[in-house]
């Protein structure tokens, strides 16, 4: 019994002595000053021999730390393969080093302040271990990236900012490949001639002006993605072919000029009249003729509609040099001039009478 107790006491004493010795050795090692010549980058200067550094016996290093390139055991507490003495991120987590760090065996070299820190392949500021778009190009990160490392899409339309020509479109808007809201659901916007123009005329009615002004405002918002705007006038079959052709041309020109006067570049606007050659309904009925009297505006936006507009414009030239359309002037009804004309006639009669009296004077002289 006593023998067992003595053994336990002896083992305890030996264990305590060993732990104390180890602790003292570790303390001595940490407190043992290093004496190396340090360069401007705070690195020990090597001699011509490997793992040997220039020593400064009188001047210890401050702060005191081991140097791996001098043969000291620096340690690597985060296990990223970069010694702590040159590791600028010595406390990386396993996740942070999962994609590698600068200066490890897969990415050797001197990376300055990045050494020992998580790799960021595309340089967007989001390290690879949490970057969902780790291979962005300089263009893709030119407008910034989100927290996942992917190009920013400020308006959430699915078109990233770096190639979004209309970055402020409303949430939920349907946009084209350039990020601009579609002006029309299809390629064409149809104006009914009966409400856009007066009967047999080509000047715009107030309702026509309002409709086209609203369309122009929508076009202006998406203008960067619109290649061209083609305005085509159509008529019904009433009247001669030549007359209808001329009327359709004038109506198309009026609408095109209004669009240009609203701020749309003239170089993007084309116009043409096609008379009665392209009916969309039966000209033998009143309703059919009303549908045929129209102005068709083809918006060249998006892949499909850009092709349609280009085909529609054909040989046409842009409406350069178009003058702004003045506001309509309402003329006052002419005054009745019947009375004035009658008065004029009377005055003329009186003058004639006077002339007759004058011609009688020579006769009077003969009597004398």
DADA-V221004 format. One record per residue. N is the residue number from 1. RES is the residue in one small letter. SS is DSSP state (~ for helix, > for strand, _ for the rest). Layout:
n->{N/N}
res->{RES/RES}
ss->{SS/SS}
//
This chain:
n->{1/2/3/4/5/6/7/8/9/10/11/12/13/14/15/16/17/18/19/20/21/22/23/24/25/26/27/28/29/30/31/32/33/34/35/36/37/38/39/40/41/42/43/44/45/46/47/48/49/50/51/52/53/54/55/56/57/58/59/60/61/62/63/64/65/66/67/68/69/70/71/72/73/74/75/76/77/78/79/80/81/82/83/84/85/86/87/88/89/90/91/92/93/94/95/96/97/98/99/100/101/102/103/104/105/106/107/108/109/110/111/112/113/114/115/116/117/118/119/120/121/122/123/124/125/126/127/128/129/130/131/132/133/134/135/136/137/138/139/140/141/142/143/144/145/146/147/148/149/150/151/152/153/154/155/156/157/158/159/160/161/162/163/164/165/166/167/168/169/170/171/172/173/174/175/176/177/178/179/180/181/182/183/184/185/186/187/188/189/190/191/192/193/194/195/196/197/198/199/200/201/202/203/204/205/206/207/208/209/210/211/212/213/214/215/216/217/218/219/220/221/222/223/224/225/226/227/228/229/230/231/232/233/234/235/236/237/238/239/240/241/242/243/244/245/246/247/248/249/250/251/252/253/254/255/256/257/258/259/260/261/262/263/264/265/266/267/268/269/270/271/272/273/274/275/276/277/278/279/280/281/282/283/284/285/286/287/288/289/290/291/292/293/294/295/296/297/298/299/300/301/302/303/304/305/306/307/308/309/310/311/312/313/314/315/316/317/318/319/320/321/322/323/324/325/326/327/328/329/330/331/332/333/334/335/336/337/338/339/340/341/342/343/344/345/346/347/348/349/350/351/352/353/354/355/356/357/358/359/360/361/362/363/364/365/366/367/368}
res->{x/x/x/x/x/x/x/x/x/x/x/x/x/x/x/x/x/x/x/x/x/x/x/x/x/x/x/x/x/x/x/x/x/x/x/x/x/x/x/x/x/x/x/x/x/x/x/x/x/x/x/x/x/x/x/x/x/x/x/x/x/x/x/x/x/x/x/x/x/x/x/x/x/x/x/x/x/x/x/x/x/x/x/x/x/x/x/x/x/x/x/x/x/x/x/x/x/x/x/x/x/x/x/x/x/x/x/x/x/x/x/x/x/x/x/x/x/x/x/x/x/x/x/x/x/x/x/x/x/x/x/x/x/x/x/x/x/x/x/x/x/x/x/x/x/x/x/x/x/x/x/x/x/x/x/x/x/x/x/x/x/x/x/x/x/x/x/x/x/x/x/x/x/x/x/x/x/x/x/x/x/x/x/x/x/x/x/x/x/x/x/x/x/x/x/x/x/x/x/x/x/x/x/x/x/x/x/x/x/x/x/x/x/x/x/x/x/x/x/x/x/x/x/x/x/x/x/x/x/x/x/x/x/x/x/x/x/x/x/x/x/x/x/x/x/x/x/x/x/x/x/x/x/x/x/x/x/x/x/x/x/x/x/x/x/x/x/x/x/x/x/x/x/x/x/x/x/x/x/x/x/x/x/x/x/x/x/x/x/x/x/x/x/x/x/x/x/x/x/x/x/x/x/x/x/x/x/x/x/x/x/x/x/x/x/x/x/x/x/x/x/x/x/x/x/x/x/x/x/x/x/x/x/x/x/x/x/x/x/x/x/x/x/x/x/x/x/x/x/x/x/x/x/x/x/x/x/x/x/x/x/x/x/x/x/x/x/x}
ss->{_/~/~/~/~/~/~/~/~/~/~/~/~/~/~/~/~/~/~/~/~/~/~/~/~/~/~/~/~/~/~/_/_/_/_/>/_/>/_/_/_/_/_/>/_/>/_/_/_/_/_/_/>/_/>/_/_/_/_/_/_/_/_/_/_/_/_/~/~/~/_/_/_/_/_/_/_/_/_/_/_/_/_/_/_/_/_/_/_/_/_/_/_/_/_/_/_/_/_/_/>/_/_/_/_/_/_/_/_/_/_/~/~/~/_/_/_/>/_/_/_/_/_/_/_/_/_/~/~/~/_/_/_/_/_/_/_/_/_/_/_/_/_/_/>/_/_/_/_/_/>/_/_/_/_/_/_/_/_/_/~/~/~/_/_/_/_/_/_/_/_/_/_/_/>/_/_/_/_/_/>/_/_/_/_/_/_/>/>/>/>/>/~/~/~/~/>/_/_/_/_/_/_/>/_/~/~/~/~/~/~/~/~/~/~/~/~/~/~/~/~/_/~/~/~/>/>/>/>/>/>/>/>/>/_/_/_/_/_/_/~/~/~/~/~/~/~/~/~/~/~/~/~/~/~/~/~/~/~/~/~/_/_/_/_/~/~/~/>/>/>/>/>/_/_/_/_/_/_/_/_/_/_/_/_/~/~/~/~/~/~/~/_/>/>/>/>/>/>/>/>/~/~/~/~/~/~/~/~/~/~/~/~/_/_/_/_/_/_/_/_/_/_/_/_/_/_/_/_/_/_/_/_/_/_/_/_/~/~/~/~/~/~/~/~/~/~/~/~/~/~/~/~/~/~/~/~/~/~/~/~/~/~/~/~/~/~/_}
//
